[in-house]
Amino acid sequence: MVAADSVELGSGTFRYEALATWEHLPDGMTLRECAGVAVDGEDLVYVLTRNTANPIVVLEPDGGFLRSFGEGVFTDRTHAVGVGPDGFLYCADDGSHTITKWTREGELLLTIGEPGVSSERFSGDPFNRPTDAVVSSHDGSIFISDGYGNARVHRYSAEGELELSWGSPGIDAGQFMVPHNLAIDEEDRIYVADRESHRVQVFDRDGELLAMWNNIHRPCGITMGGDGLLYVGELNGVALMSGAPGVGHRVSIYSREGELVARLGQAEEGEEAGRFIAPHGMAVDSRGDIYVAEVSHTIRGRHLDPPRELRSIKKLRRLE
């Protein structure tokens, strides 16, 4: 039964209750907007905000606040967060050109890249505004999308040493137009949300192209659920197509073979339950509940008169 302050999305075996409200923050705490979201093995939720006073906010599955950490380390251009198979958090900050590794309690363990120092734009050298990181369950290798000022994916050792890189700017197979987020499976297949090419490309751990899924509108967030499906947040349109109904601002679910199995969201964008503005990061918990982080301030809120914070973290509760 769906509550009055929520709406039902999806159909068949992919039915969800989109909650109007979910997170319960301490008085005075704001998110500004949420660039990424992740869940751990206990279904705790890690929200990566763009509020430098509380960059990582840890919530219980029911939205109860547990703690926040990371103040003084992150810029206001945080980009993605994930929980590796080792149980540690891996965060991308394109403002500082770094990937950081944390305990779930907030201890900084590793920094890859020199904070505040970038490589030459589109040189292929790490990093120029990296966007995401995922970790191999086999050997702890760290795969990093170097996506805004490069068109590259890098593989690092678990200790943070560069091993190889692949990709270049372009729309041909194996090239990238903003490699924005990554997912990884148990066979170390790397799924790259190639945002401005409107596609997902699939590679092996050595950068060999395995598959290409086309016709995905500006794929931003991508994650693999416990069901082995890929959950993709699609961003809205740009320029003349910005705000067009049915163009982006939705969540799509794909099989590993690239078959679309479900699509969630309404044609019109919005911050109400069941609508999205700017899906940017994705997470799926053990129940199959979906968490969507949205850069709604960057896309819409800052352009309002006066500017205001919009809802930027949403939960879709899986229905039986």
C-alpha positions in Angstrom: 0.0 0.0 0.0 1.4 3.4 -1.0 1.1 6.2 1.5 -0.6 9.5 0.6 2.6 11.4 0.6 4.2 9.2 -2.0 3.4 7.9 -5.5 3.9 4.5 -7.2 6.3 4.2 -10.1 7.1 1.3 -12.4 5.2 -1.9 -13.2 5.4 -5.7 -13.0 8.2 -6.8 -10.9 9.7 -3.3 -10.9 7.3 -1.4 -8.7 8.4 1.3 -6.3 7.0 3.8 -3.8 8.6 7.1 -4.5 8.8 8.9 -1.1 8.0 12.6 -0.8 10.3 12.9 2.2 12.9 10.6 3.6 16.0 12.0 5.2 15.9 13.5 8.7 18.7 16.0 9.2 19.7 17.8 12.4 18.3 21.3 12.8 20.3 23.8 10.7 22.0 21.1 8.5 21.6 21.5 4.8 22.8 19.4 1.8 23.0 22.2 -0.8 22.8 19.4 -3.3 23.9 15.7 -3.5 26.4 14.6 -6.0 26.5 11.0 -5.0 25.1 8.3 -2.8 26.2 4.8 -1.7 25.1 2.0 0.6 27.1 -0.4 2.6 26.6 -4.1 3.7 24.4 -2.9 6.6 22.3 -0.8 4.3 23.6 2.4 5.8 23.4 5.3 3.3 26.3 7.6 2.6 25.2 10.9 0.9 28.0 13.0 -0.7 26.9 16.6 -0.5 28.2 19.8 -1.9 28.0 21.5 1.5 31.6 21.7 2.6 30.5 21.9 6.3 29.1 18.3 6.0 30.4 16.7 2.9 29.5 13.1 3.8 26.3 12.5 5.7 25.6 9.0 7.0 21.9 8.0 7.3 20.0 4.9 8.5 17.7 3.2 6.0 14.7 5.1 7.5 16.5 8.4 7.0 17.7 8.8 10.6 20.9 10.8 10.9 24.0 9.1 12.3 27.0 11.3 11.6 28.8 13.5 9.1 32.5 13.8 8.2 35.0 15.2 5.7 34.9 18.9 6.5 38.1 20.6 5.4 39.0 17.9 2.9 36.4 18.3 0.1 35.7 21.2 -2.2 32.1 22.2 -3.2 32.6 20.1 -6.3 32.3 16.6 -4.8 31.3 14.2 -7.5 30.8 10.5 -6.5 31.0 8.1 -3.6 31.0 4.3 -3.6 31.5 1.5 -1.1 34.1 -1.0 -2.3 34.1 -4.7 -1.6 36.6 -4.0 1.1 34.0 -2.0 3.0 35.8 1.4 2.5 34.4 4.5 0.9 35.9 5.8 -2.3 35.1 9.5 -3.2 35.8 11.6 -6.3 36.2 15.3 -6.0 36.6 17.0 -9.3 37.3 20.3 -7.6 40.4 19.0 -5.9 41.4 16.5 -8.7 41.5 13.6 -6.2 40.1 10.3 -5.2 40.0 9.6 -1.5 39.5 6.4 0.5 37.8 6.5 3.9 36.7 4.2 6.6 32.9 4.3 7.2 33.5 6.1 10.4 35.3 9.0 8.7 39.1 8.2 8.8 41.0 9.2 5.7 43.2 6.3 4.6 44.4 7.2 1.1 44.5 10.1 -1.3 45.2 9.5 -5.0 46.2 12.7 -6.8 47.6 15.9 -5.4 44.9 18.1 -3.9 44.4 21.2 -6.0 46.8 20.2 -8.7 45.6 19.0 -12.1 47.2 17.5 -15.2 47.0 19.4 -18.5 43.5 19.3 -19.9 42.9 16.3 -22.2 46.5 15.2 -21.8 45.4 11.8 -20.7 47.5 12.1 -17.6 45.7 11.7 -14.2 43.9 13.7 -13.1 41.9 16.6 -14.5 38.5 16.7 -12.7 38.0 12.9 -12.0 34.4 11.8 -11.7 34.2 8.3 -10.0 36.0 5.3 -8.7 35.1 1.6 -8.4 37.1 -1.3 -6.9 37.8 -4.9 -8.0 36.6 -7.7 -5.7 39.6 -9.8 -6.9 42.7 -7.7 -6.2 41.5 -4.3 -4.9 42.4 -2.6 -8.2 40.9 0.9 -8.3 39.3 2.0 -11.6 38.9 5.8 -12.0 37.0 7.8 -14.6 38.9 11.0 -15.4 35.9 12.6 -16.9 35.6 16.4 -17.1 39.0 17.6 -18.1 40.1 14.3 -19.6 38.5 11.5 -21.6 40.1 8.6 -19.8 39.8 5.6 -17.5 42.7 4.7 -15.2 43.5 1.5 -13.4 45.4 1.8 -10.1 46.7 -0.8 -7.7 45.1 -1.2 -4.3 48.0 0.8 -3.0 47.3 3.7 -5.3 49.9 3.2 -8.0 49.0 3.9 -11.7 49.0 0.7 -13.8 47.3 1.6 -17.1 45.0 4.0 -18.8 42.7 4.0 -21.8 40.4 6.2 -23.8 40.5 9.5 -25.7 38.1 12.3 -26.7 35.6 11.3 -29.3 32.5 9.3 -30.2 34.1 6.3 -31.8 34.1 2.9 -30.0 36.4 3.1 -27.0 36.5 6.9 -27.0 34.6 9.1 -24.4 32.6 12.3 -24.3 32.6 12.7 -20.5 33.1 9.3 -18.8 30.9 10.3 -15.9 30.4 7.3 -13.6 31.5 3.7 -13.3 30.1 0.3 -12.2 31.9 -3.0 -11.9 30.8 -6.6 -11.7 32.4 -9.7 -10.2 34.2 -10.5 -13.4 35.9 -7.0 -13.4 33.8 -5.8 -16.3 33.8 -2.0 -16.2 30.6 -0.2 -17.2 31.3 3.4 -18.2 28.5 6.0 -18.3 29.7 7.9 -21.4 27.4 10.8 -20.8 27.6 13.1 -23.8 27.7 10.2 -26.2 24.4 9.0 -24.7 25.7 5.5 -24.2 27.2 3.0 -21.8 30.4 1.3 -22.8 31.6 -2.0 -21.3 35.3 -2.9 -21.0 37.4 -5.6 -19.4 39.9 -4.7 -16.8 42.6 -4.1 -19.4 40.5 -1.6 -21.3 39.3 -3.9 -24.2 35.9 -2.9 -25.4 33.3 -5.6 -24.9 30.0 -3.9 -25.6 28.2 -0.6 -26.3 24.7 0.3 -25.2 23.3 3.3 -27.1 20.3 5.6 -26.8 20.6 6.3 -23.0 20.0 10.0 -22.4 23.1 11.6 -20.8 23.8 8.7 -18.4 25.2 10.1 -15.2 25.0 7.8 -12.2 25.4 4.1 -12.8 25.6 1.2 -10.2 25.1 -2.5 -10.1 22.5 -3.8 -7.7 22.6 -7.0 -5.8 20.3 -8.5 -8.4 23.0 -8.0 -11.1 21.1 -5.3 -12.9 22.5 -1.9 -13.8 20.7 1.1 -12.5 21.3 4.3 -14.5 20.4 7.9 -13.7 19.8 9.9 -16.8 20.3 13.7 -16.8 18.0 16.2 -18.4 18.5 17.9 -21.7 20.8 20.7 -22.5 20.4 24.0 -24.5 17.2 24.0 -26.5 16.1 20.6 -25.0 16.5 21.7 -21.4 13.2 20.9 -19.5 11.7 19.1 -22.4 9.2 16.4 -21.2 10.5 12.9 -21.4 14.1 13.9 -22.1 16.2 12.6 -19.3 15.4 13.2 -15.6 14.6 9.5 -15.0 16.0 6.2 -13.8 16.5 3.3 -16.1 17.3 -0.3 -15.3 19.3 -2.6 -17.6 20.4 -6.2 -17.8 24.1 -6.9 -18.1 23.5 -7.4 -21.8 22.1 -3.9 -22.2 18.4 -4.8 -22.3 16.1 -2.1 -20.9 13.9 -3.8 -18.3 12.3 -0.8 -16.5 12.2 3.0 -16.6 11.1 5.1 -13.6 10.1 8.8 -13.4 7.5 11.1 -15.0 7.7 13.1 -18.2 7.9 16.4 -16.4 10.8 17.2 -14.1 10.2 18.3 -10.5 11.2 17.8 -6.9 7.9 16.1 -5.9 7.6 12.4 -5.2 8.0 10.5 -8.5 9.7 13.3 -10.4 13.4 14.0 -10.9 15.3 17.1 -11.8 19.0 15.9 -12.3 19.8 12.3 -11.3 23.5 12.2 -10.8 24.4 9.4 -8.4 22.7 6.0 -7.8 22.7 3.3 -5.1 20.7 0.2 -4.4 20.4 -1.5 -1.1 19.8 -5.2 -0.1 16.0 -4.8 -0.3 16.2 -3.4 -3.8 15.4 0.2 -2.6 16.9 2.8 -4.9 18.6 6.0 -3.7 19.0 8.9 -6.2 21.3 11.8 -5.7 20.5 14.9 -7.7 22.5 18.0 -8.6 19.3 19.9 -8.6 20.9 23.2 -7.3 23.4 23.2 -10.2 20.8 22.4 -12.8 17.8 24.4 -11.5 18.0 25.9 -8.0 20.8 28.4 -8.6 18.9 29.8 -11.6 15.7 30.6 -9.6 14.9 34.1 -8.5 15.8 34.1 -5.7 18.1 31.0 -5.8 17.0 28.2 -3.4 18.0 24.7 -2.4 15.8 22.0 -4.0 15.4 18.4 -2.9 18.4 16.5 -4.0 18.2 13.0 -2.4 15.3 10.7 -3.1 14.3 7.2 -2.1 12.3 4.7 -4.1 11.1 1.9 -1.9 10.8 -1.5 -3.6 7.3 -2.9 -3.5 6.7 -6.6 -3.1 
